[in-house]
Amino acid sequence: MQSNFTDNEYNSRLEALFTRFQSVQKVGFKDGAYKPGLGGMQRLDALLGHPWKAYPCIHVAGTNGKGSVCSMLASALAAGCGGRRQADGQCRGRIGLYTSPHLLDFRERIKVVSDSGAEMISRADVWEFLERYEAEFEGHSFFEITTGMAFWWFARKGVDAAVIEVGLGGRLDSTNIITPALSVVTSIGLDHCALLGNTRAEIAREKAGIFKAGVPAVVGSRDMETAPVFEETAASVGCSLLFADDVPSFPIEEEILAKMDLTGPCQEMNLHTALCALDVLGAMEESATAAITQTARRTGLRGRWETISRNPETICDIGHNPPALKENFSRLEALQAKGRELIIIYGIMADKDLAGIAPLMPTGARYIFTAPDNQRSLPAEELKTRLKALRPDLFSSYKPETAGSVALAVRRARELAQDLPDALIYIGGSTFVVAEAIPQF
């Protein structure tokens, strides 16, 4: 088995893998990128020797917030003892963290979080996994392959536990082959409706598909449309169910929120959900909860209302569906009301609900529409045309511009900011817009 390889060899091999097994993020739900059902993943898992059985898992689904909740849990569990104590009396856990999509490097999806920070899967381990198993990949999806790689690597690293984020939905997601120690659903909103359902109740049923017999489940919010679905599913599979909404705030919650390096209104609900999950796991130790304040630093989580420049102040956020953007745009409008001049770089995937997003967009902002380098992107000029029909008032104060790339959009936004007092640049609408913007800073 080859152990030495050049950067060019590694990059070429990875590019060949991405080309052969297209990801949903790049091509959408076509060309074999999405394979609903668990049969393929079960076959790959058997080939790998069922590595996820070597450690307890926490399984997290949800429309929005699941990446943040996964990262909070990983940070907390890495700092807490959870029954482990080193010879020197210190608590130092190693927690696998599997999330998607990535922003800059494929390896961001697969990390081990410890008290000292996050370690991505190494290039050498990626190479070894491909050397061993690539001949068996035919018929599998990109996500099945990366999921198998994560489970395999976590077992190799001897993690104490792993936090596993659902890729899409829950019931038919590749990650749903596991029997976890805890199932978590963060929130329910309308996204990926063509695959998951056209109502929040239908989508909730898909997310509740991660519930397992005898495995406790925590759901972030209780509402009239989705709660009956979760209650019915929990009863049918035979698991306990806790709605975080039904649990009063923990005494430490306000202090954690004030110190947390993940900011934004959505993080209040995410934090409460994560704390409820830790409570169910019996892991509400002081060291664990304190570690949540440094979630972004410890896990490397990016693109969640992240300040990527101070001059001019520039914020990026990967929120891309109406529930997430409603919070982001409301926050921008609050800053605008305090006198901030808004410059918004905005791009979107063609399959997203622009009609549902358009009413949420702030008026009086300077818009620069763009499209990331992705087959699924809505071209910038088409985005501008459609928004002009949906929200002509956005064109009344300032004429929106278009940019041929995210890099050009960033350059133009910074030019505009030079002439505006107290300017704030917001970059969002898609994970891929954010991914291409970050390297510009």
C-alpha positions in Angstrom: 0.0 0.0 0.0 1.5 3.3 -1.1 2.3 5.5 1.9 4.1 8.4 0.2 2.5 10.7 -2.3 2.9 14.2 -3.5 0.4 17.0 -3.1 -0.3 16.8 -6.8 -1.0 13.1 -6.6 -3.4 13.6 -3.6 -5.2 16.5 -5.3 -5.6 14.6 -8.5 -6.9 11.5 -6.8 -9.4 13.5 -4.8 -10.5 15.4 -7.9 -11.0 12.1 -9.7 -13.1 10.8 -6.8 -15.3 14.0 -6.8 -15.7 13.7 -10.6 -16.6 10.0 -10.5 -18.9 10.3 -7.5 -20.7 13.7 -7.8 -21.9 15.3 -4.6 -25.4 16.7 -4.1 -23.9 20.0 -3.2 -22.4 20.3 -6.7 -24.9 18.7 -9.0 -28.1 18.5 -7.0 -30.2 15.4 -6.7 -29.3 13.8 -10.0 -26.6 11.8 -11.7 -26.5 9.3 -8.9 -25.4 12.0 -6.4 -28.3 11.2 -4.1 -29.2 7.6 -3.4 -32.2 7.4 -1.0 -32.4 4.3 1.1 -29.9 2.6 3.4 -29.0 -0.5 1.3 -25.9 1.0 -0.3 -24.6 2.4 3.0 -25.3 -0.9 4.8 -23.2 -2.8 2.2 -20.3 -0.3 2.6 -20.6 -0.5 6.4 -20.4 -4.2 6.3 -17.3 -4.0 4.1 -15.7 -1.7 6.6 -16.6 -4.0 9.6 -19.3 -1.8 11.1 -16.8 0.7 12.6 -19.4 2.9 14.2 -20.2 0.1 16.7 -16.8 0.8 18.4 -18.0 4.1 20.0 -21.3 5.6 21.2 -22.9 8.1 18.7 -25.1 11.1 19.0 -27.2 11.5 15.9 -28.5 15.0 15.0 -31.0 16.0 12.3 -32.9 19.2 11.6 -33.6 21.8 9.0 -31.4 24.5 10.6 -29.1 24.6 13.6 -27.9 21.0 13.4 -24.3 22.0 12.5 -24.1 24.4 15.5 -25.7 21.9 17.9 -23.4 19.1 16.7 -20.4 21.4 17.3 -21.6 22.5 20.7 -22.1 18.8 21.7 -18.7 17.8 20.4 -17.0 20.7 22.2 -18.8 19.9 25.5 -18.2 16.2 25.4 -14.5 16.7 24.6 -14.1 18.8 27.7 -16.3 16.7 30.1 -15.2 13.5 31.8 -18.2 11.4 30.8 -16.7 8.7 33.0 -13.2 9.1 31.5 -10.3 10.4 33.6 -6.6 10.3 32.6 -3.9 9.1 34.8 -3.1 12.7 35.8 -6.7 13.2 36.9 -7.6 15.4 34.0 -10.6 14.9 31.8 -9.6 14.8 28.1 -12.1 13.2 25.7 -11.7 12.7 22.0 -15.0 13.2 20.1 -15.6 12.4 16.5 -17.5 15.1 14.6 -19.0 14.4 11.2 -20.8 17.3 9.5 -21.5 18.6 6.0 -21.0 20.3 3.6 -17.5 21.7 3.9 -16.4 25.3 3.1 -12.8 25.2 2.1 -11.4 21.6 2.5 -13.2 18.3 2.1 -11.5 17.1 5.3 -13.5 19.7 7.4 -16.4 17.1 7.3 -14.4 14.6 9.4 -12.7 15.8 12.6 -11.7 14.7 16.1 -12.4 17.3 18.7 -10.4 17.3 21.9 -9.9 19.8 24.7 -7.1 21.4 22.7 -9.0 21.9 19.4 -10.1 20.0 16.3 -8.0 17.7 14.1 -9.2 17.0 10.6 -8.7 13.7 9.0 -5.2 13.7 7.6 -4.4 13.5 3.9 -2.5 10.2 4.7 -5.6 8.7 6.2 -7.8 9.8 3.3 -5.3 8.3 0.9 -5.1 5.0 2.9 -8.9 4.7 2.9 -9.0 5.2 -0.8 -6.2 2.7 -1.4 -8.0 0.1 0.7 -11.6 0.5 -0.5 -11.9 2.6 -3.7 -12.3 -0.6 -5.8 -15.6 -1.3 -3.9 -17.1 2.2 -4.4 -19.0 1.5 -7.7 -22.7 2.1 -7.1 -22.2 4.2 -4.0 -22.8 7.9 -3.6 -20.3 10.6 -2.6 -22.1 11.0 0.7 -22.0 7.2 1.4 -18.3 7.2 0.8 -17.5 10.1 3.0 -19.8 8.7 5.7 -18.0 5.4 5.6 -14.7 7.2 5.7 -15.7 9.1 8.8 -16.9 6.0 10.7 -13.7 4.2 9.7 -11.4 7.0 10.8 -13.2 7.6 14.1 -12.7 3.9 15.0 -9.1 4.1 14.0 -8.6 7.2 16.2 -10.2 5.4 19.2 -12.7 8.2 19.8 -14.7 8.1 23.1 -17.9 9.1 21.2 -19.0 10.6 17.9 -21.5 13.3 17.0 -23.0 12.5 13.6 -24.9 15.1 11.6 -27.6 13.9 9.2 -26.9 14.9 5.6 -30.5 15.2 4.4 -33.8 14.4 6.0 -33.2 11.5 8.4 -35.2 8.3 7.6 -33.3 7.5 4.4 -30.1 9.3 5.1 -26.8 7.4 4.9 -26.0 8.1 8.5 -29.2 6.4 9.7 -27.6 3.0 9.8 -26.3 3.7 13.3 -28.0 3.0 16.5 -27.0 6.0 18.6 -27.0 6.7 22.3 -29.2 9.8 21.7 -31.2 11.2 18.7 -31.6 14.9 18.4 -33.8 17.0 16.0 -33.0 20.7 16.1 -35.7 22.5 14.0 -38.2 21.9 11.2 -38.6 24.2 8.3 -39.5 24.0 4.6 -36.3 23.0 2.6 -35.6 20.3 0.1 -39.4 20.0 -0.2 -39.2 17.9 -3.4 -37.6 15.1 -1.5 -38.8 15.5 2.1 -42.4 16.8 1.7 -44.3 20.0 1.2 -45.5 20.6 4.8 -43.6 20.9 8.0 -45.4 17.8 9.3 -44.2 15.7 6.3 -40.6 17.0 6.8 -40.9 16.2 10.6 -41.8 12.6 9.7 -38.6 12.3 7.7 -36.5 13.8 10.5 -38.1 11.6 13.1 -37.0 8.6 11.0 -33.8 8.7 13.1 -35.6 7.7 16.2 -34.7 4.2 17.4 -36.2 1.8 19.9 -35.0 2.4 23.4 -32.9 5.4 22.3 -33.9 8.7 24.0 -34.8 11.5 21.6 -34.6 15.3 22.1 -36.5 17.7 19.8 -35.7 21.4 19.9 -39.1 23.0 19.6 -42.7 21.9 20.2 -45.4 23.3 17.9 -48.9 22.2 16.9 -48.0 21.0 13.4 -44.9 18.9 14.1 -45.2 17.8 17.7 -47.9 15.1 17.0 -45.6 13.6 14.4 -42.7 13.3 16.8 -45.0 11.9 19.5 -46.5 9.4 17.2 -43.1 8.3 15.9 -41.6 8.0 19.3 -44.6 5.9 20.5 -44.4 3.6 17.5 -40.7 2.9 17.7 -40.6 2.8 21.5 -38.4 5.6 22.6 -38.6 8.4 25.2 -39.2 11.9 23.8 -38.2 15.3 25.3 -39.1 18.6 23.8 -36.5 21.2 24.7 -39.3 23.9 24.7 -40.8 22.1 27.7 -37.6 22.4 29.7 -37.0 25.7 31.6 -33.8 27.5 31.0 -30.8 26.1 32.8 -29.2 28.4 35.4 -26.0 28.6 33.4 -27.7 29.3 30.1 -27.6 33.1 30.2 -23.9 33.2 31.2 -23.0 30.8 28.3 -24.9 32.9 25.8 -23.1 36.0 26.8 -19.7 34.4 26.3 -20.4 32.2 23.4 -18.3 32.6 20.2 -21.3 31.5 18.1 -23.6 34.5 17.9 -27.0 35.3 16.6 -30.6 34.8 17.8 -30.8 31.3 16.5 -28.0 30.2 18.9 -30.3 30.7 21.9 -32.5 27.8 20.8 -29.5 25.8 19.6 -27.8 26.2 23.0 -30.9 25.2 24.9 -31.3 22.1 22.7 -27.7 21.1 23.2 -27.9 21.5 27.0 -31.1 19.4 27.0 -29.2 16.7 25.1 -26.2 16.9 27.5 -28.6 16.6 30.4 -30.2 13.5 28.9 -26.7 12.0 28.4 -25.8 12.8 32.0 -23.0 15.0 30.8 -24.0 18.4 32.3 -20.6 18.9 34.0 -19.2 22.4 34.6 -16.2 21.8 32.3 -18.5 20.6 29.5 -20.9 23.5 29.6 -18.0 26.0 29.9 -16.5 24.6 26.7 -19.6 25.5 24.7 -18.6 29.2 25.0 -15.6 28.3 22.7 -17.4 26.0 20.3 -16.3 27.7 17.1 -12.6 27.9 18.2 -12.5 24.3 19.5 -14.3 22.7 16.5 -13.3 25.0 13.7 -17.0 25.7 12.9 -17.3 28.6 10.4 -19.8 30.6 8.5 -22.4 31.1 11.3 -22.7 34.9 11.6 -19.0 35.0 11.4 -17.1 38.3 11.3 -14.4 37.8 8.7 -13.2 41.4 8.5 -13.2 44.4 10.8 -12.4 47.1 8.3 -15.0 47.2 6.9 -17.0 45.0 9.2 -17.9 42.0 7.1 -20.2 39.1 8.3 -20.8 35.9 6.5 -23.5 33.3 7.2 -24.4 30.0 5.4 -28.2 30.3 6.1 -30.0 29.7 2.9 -33.6 28.9 3.5 -36.5 31.2 4.6 -36.4 30.3 8.4 -32.6 30.9 8.6 -32.6 34.0 6.4 -35.6 35.5 8.3 -33.4 35.6 11.4 -30.4 36.9 9.6 -32.2 39.7 7.7 -34.1 40.7 10.8 -30.8 41.2 12.5 -29.4 43.2 9.6 -32.5 45.4 9.7 -32.0 46.0 13.4 -28.5 47.2 12.7 -29.7 49.3 9.8 -32.2 51.0 12.1 -29.2 52.0 14.2 -27.6 53.8 11.2 -25.5 51.1 9.7 -25.2 51.2 5.9 -25.8 47.7 4.5 -24.0 46.2 1.5 -25.4 42.7 0.8 -23.6 40.2 -1.4 -26.2 37.6 -2.2 -26.3 34.4 -4.3 -28.6 31.4 -4.3 -28.9 27.9 -5.6 -31.5 27.6 -8.4 -33.6 25.1 -6.4 -34.1 27.3 -3.4 -37.4 29.1 -2.4 -36.7 32.6 -3.8 -40.4 33.5 -3.6 -40.3 32.7 0.1 -37.0 34.5 0.7 -37.7 37.7 -1.3 -40.2 39.2 1.2 -37.6 38.9 4.0 -34.8 40.9 2.3 -34.0 44.3 3.8 -35.0 47.4 1.9 -32.6 50.3 1.6 -29.5 48.1 1.3 -27.0 48.1 -1.6 -27.2 44.7 -3.2 -24.6 42.9 -5.2 -26.0 39.7 -6.8 -23.6 37.0 -7.7 -23.3 33.2 -8.4 -20.7 30.9 -7.0 -18.9 28.5 -9.3 -21.4 25.6 -8.9 -23.7 23.8 -11.4 -26.7 24.5 -9.2 -26.2 28.3 -8.9 -28.9 30.7 -10.1 -27.1 33.1 -12.5 -26.7 36.5 -11.1 -28.6 38.3 -13.9 -31.5 35.9 -13.5 -31.5 36.4 -9.8 -31.7 40.1 -10.3 -34.5 39.8 -12.8 -36.6 37.5 -10.6 -36.1 39.7 -7.6 -37.1 42.8 -9.5 -40.5 41.1 -10.2 -40.8 39.8 -6.7 -39.5 42.9 -4.8 -39.4 46.0 -7.0 -39.0 48.1 -3.9 -35.5 46.7 -3.5 -34.6 48.6 -6.6 -36.0 51.9 -5.5 -33.3 53.3 -3.2 -30.2 51.9 -4.9 -29.8 50.1 -8.2 -28.6 46.5 -7.4 -25.5 45.4 -9.2 -24.3 42.0 -10.4 -20.8 40.5 -10.2 -19.5 37.7 -12.4 -17.9 35.9 -9.4 -18.0 36.0 -5.6 -14.4 37.4 -5.6 -15.5 40.3 -7.8 -18.6 40.9 -5.6 -16.3 41.1 -2.6 -14.0 43.5 -4.3 -16.9 45.7 -5.4 -18.5 45.7 -1.9 -15.2 46.8 -0.3 -15.0 49.6 -2.9 -18.5 50.8 -1.9 -17.7 50.6 1.8 -14.9 53.0 1.4 -17.4 55.9 0.7 -19.9 54.9 3.4 -19.7 55.7 7.0 -20.2 52.8 9.3 -20.7 50.3 6.5 -21.5 46.7 7.1 -21.0 44.0 4.4 -23.1 40.9 4.7 -22.3 37.8 2.5 -24.8 35.0 2.3 -27.6 33.1 0.6 -25.6 29.9 0.1 -22.9 27.9 1.7 -21.0 28.1 -1.6 -21.1 31.9 -1.7 -19.6 31.9 1.8 -17.0 29.3 0.8 -15.7 31.4 -2.1 -15.8 34.6 -0.1 -13.7 33.5 2.9 -10.5 33.1 1.0 -10.8 36.7 -0.2 -10.1 37.8 3.4 
